Amino acid sequence: MRIALGGLGAGWGGGGGGAGRRRAAERGAGVLAEGVRARLSVEPGGGHDAPWLESGALRNSIGVAVEGDADGARATVGSSDPAAVPQEMGTVHMRARPFLGPTAGEMGEEVARVVGAMVAAGLRGEEVGSGVGDGGNGGGEPGIMQVSATGTDTN
């Protein structure tokens, strides 16, 4: 299960070019990942709009993957935990307790501000600071910021 921020394309000049785009995507995804982890910190017995924190495995599985080159950058926030898709999408036996989609919706403007500030700094020729990430894959349309969710329910 993942949410992708992509398409920070070749339209910006200074501040490190592809490296700056990569860092901007990485930083925005890092902000979103922290929000998702916070949403996954509800103690059992609390509201059930999101999965309860039991072992912490789902929360701890939230990661950031980034890919970028001179033509663009894309960052993905997601989980490798097998419980992620059933929690996000629900099953025939359990209602959905989404955590990625709602967090992305709630934090979209904040993430856009973070990425936008880094893009603006790059356009001014300023050095763009590093973000958070662990490598990964992606792609995207140059010049367009995309948010997409993908996942497969196997039951």
N, C-alpha and C positions, 0 to 999 in steps of 0.2 A: 504494500500500500504506500503510495507516495503522492506528494504535491510537488510540482516542478515550477520554478521561476526561470524563464529562459528568454532568449532572444535579445540579449544586450549586445547588439550588433556593431558592425564596423563604423557606425555613424559618428562615434566620438573620437576625438583626436588624442590630445596629450595625456599626461599623467600615467604613462605606462602602457597605453594602448590595450592590447589583449589582456595583459596582466591586471590592469586596472578594472576592466570589465569583469574579469574572473573574480577579483576581490570584492567588487560591488555585489555580484550575484551571491557570493559566499556569505558576505555580511548580512544581506537581506534574509537569506535562508537560515542563518544562525539565529536571527531575531525570531523568525517563525518557529524554529525548532524549540527554542526556550519556551515560547508560548504553548506549544503542544505538550511539552513536558510538564508545564504548570497545570494544564488541563487534566493531565493524567495523574495528578497528585491528590485526588479526592479520596478521603478516608472512607472505608466501608461504613455503611449506615447513613452517609450523606446523600445528596441529590444523585439521581441516577441518569443524568443527561449525558454523562461520559463514563467510561469504565472506571471502576473503583481501583484505588491503589491497594493491591494485595501483596504480591511479591516484589513489585517494582520492575519486573522483567519487561513489560510492554513500554513503560516510561523510559527505561534505560536503553531500549532498542532504538529509540528515535535518533536518527543520524542525518548528516548532511553529506551529500556527494556533489562534487563540482567538476565540470569540464569546461574548458575554454581554450581558445586560440586567437589568432589575429582576426578571425571573422566573427567571433561572438563568444558568449558564455551562457551556461545554464547551470543552475543549482537545483538539487532535488532534496526535499525533506521527506523522510519516510521511516518505515519500520520493517525490520526483517522478521519480527515475531510472528509466528503462525496465527496468533490470536488477533492480529491487527485487522485483517479483512472482515472476519465475522463480527468483530466489535463495531467497526465503521459502517458496515453494510447491513448487518443483521443476518439471521438465518431463518429457516422455517420454524425453528424452535425458540428463537430469541430475538427480541426487538433490537434494532440498531442503537448503539451507544457511540455515535460518531465523535471523533476527537480531531482528526486532521481537517476535514472540510469546514466545520464550524470555526475552528481556530484561524484557518486561512481567511475565511470571510470576515471575521472580526478584526484581524490584524492587517488586512490588505493595505489600508491607508498608511499604517505605521511602517510596514515593510517598504512600500513605495517611497515614503519620505527618506528612509535610510538609504535605499539604492539611489534615489534621485540626488541626495546630497553628495554621494560619492561620485556619481556621474558628473555633476556640476563641478566638483573639485577637479576631476580629470580634465574636463573641458577648459578649466582655467589654467591647466598645466601644473596643478599641485600634485604632490605625491599622495596616492590613495592608500590608506592603511590596510593592513591585512585583516582577514576575517577568520571564520572557523570552518573547518571542513576536513574530509578524509579521502578526497579523490572520488572518482565515480564516472558515470557516463551521462550523456544528454545530447543536446543540440538545440535548435530553435531558429525561428525566423529572424534574420537581422533587423534591428530597429524596432522590434515589437516585444513588449514584455508580456509573457504568457503565463497563465496559471492553469494547470490542468491536473486532474486527479485520475489515477488509474489503480486498478486492483481487480482481483479475480476471486470470486467466492467459489470454493470447490465442493460444497455439499449438495 
